[in-house]
Amino acid sequence: MIGRFFRKWFGATGSNTRNERERPPLSMPVASIEPTAAPPAGALDPDEVEDRFYRLVFGFGPSREGGLSPAEQATLRRVRDAFGGERFDVGSLPRLPAVVPQLMRSLRSDDVDSRTLAEQIARDTVLVGEVIRAANSAYLSAARPVSGLPQAITLLGHDGLRRVVMQMVMRPILRADENELTRQAGERLWEHAERCAHACIFLSQGVCDSFEAFLAGLASQTGAQAILREVLRTGLPDTPDYSAPFVAALGQQVERLSLHAARHWSFPSRVVQALAERADPADAGARTPLGRALLASSRLAMLDVMVERGTVDADAVLLATPPQGFSQERLLACRDDLRARATADA
């Protein structure tokens, strides 16, 4: 059902629609990274950020020195056997609320008025609450609190409504409460998804479609819960600590599974390409504008979650590197924007 929804929304295929072929490629001037004698104070290497974040999500302790142990290799083989190739089962994901496909079809049309949208949204009380909550966000600077659905729809606009609906779709995929570990992981993953989506919009502003940037960030950790459940099902190596290569390999499996999900759901071709670039370890660096923005945004969001959770120093910053394609100043500006947004929403 979820696959049919995305195919109706984005088109018959994610990469071969007429509009996709006719739209000119977007180019983004990659910021020059000036070599410096020393990195900024508190700067963390991107690989270290990812290692620490996935340890937080999976509930692992500090890194163990050395390579993969035989037990770690066995666990990774079981994970690859479960999710290798294109065997990701989208049928195992939560079903969409019945109103969502109809609403998204309406949002694709500029001729649908606010009254019609309000009638469709009103059929789902959860969605009504989400729309009004989003419209009341202090970040929108509404003159007075919004209480009615028509006013909320007017404030958000079609693009804002699409974001609200996508958040409602993705939240149950990332947030699970099968046990305490998956529940806590889900909280961290959802915090990351929201921040990654907003950071991706910020870094790609002016060169990428804002909704595609939002969607890429929101879907960046889609595979994490499935990987975590498989690791728990097959059993972790009997050791109090795990090596950095083991954590990195699990993170790579998360990225690959997220890519498979996006392909199955027929996401826009540029979103799929951005996820593919991030998931490809042989790639020297993300190549497309959205790919570069996603790579940097994911790490910025990881660091921001860890700062909030107190697992890294509050002054820690993401170190700018050429593959990310953004200057240190631009990364800091994005971090500050995330923090301003969090303060406004508090």
C-alpha angles and dihedrals in degrees: 000000000000090000092054090049094056093044090054091046100045100026138265093303131016095233112022106059119126092243091053092052093048099045110097116239115264119234126201126198104236111225115244112247107216113215111240134194091238134010119252116280110275094012116155124205112244092241090053091050091053092046093052094044096052090046088055092049096045094041095242126154128232120316122277118223119243138038134304116310119222089253091052090049090052092051092050091050090055091049092049091048090053098047107018122128116358097324097120107133109217087183088074092063122094116278120247121251107261093244096057102077092048092047093050091051088054092049090057089064122075089201096069111101128218093255092059091047091049091052091052095045092047089067090072115053093195091055091047089056092047093051094049092044091052092048090051092053109128088226089072090056094221112190092229136003114288116231104159128072097226092055091047091052092050092051095048099042124199095298092049091049091051089054093050091050093048091050089054090050096048100040097076090046092058100032114066130163104193088127138347094274095052090044093054091043090052092054091053093044094051091047088052095046094053093046094044090052093052093043090051090054091048096050095043096044112142096011105057136043105268095222092049088051090050092048094048092052094044093051096043095103099033093125098049100092093047091051092047092050091050092049091051092046095051094039133247123257110276097251135105093232138035133214125253092242090055093053091044091052092051089049090052091052089052090053093047093048090049088053092050090051092051091051093049091050092050094237116184112290094244091053091050091047092051091051090046092053091051092048095049111091091187091062112101089216141328108293108193124068092247091044092055092046092049093049093053095037094054091054094044090052092048091053093046091053091050093048090053091048092050096239093121132032115280090235094054115126134188112257112236114237131179096249090059090054098213132108121243089250092055092049091049091050090053091049090051090049091053091051093047089052091049091050092049092050094047 
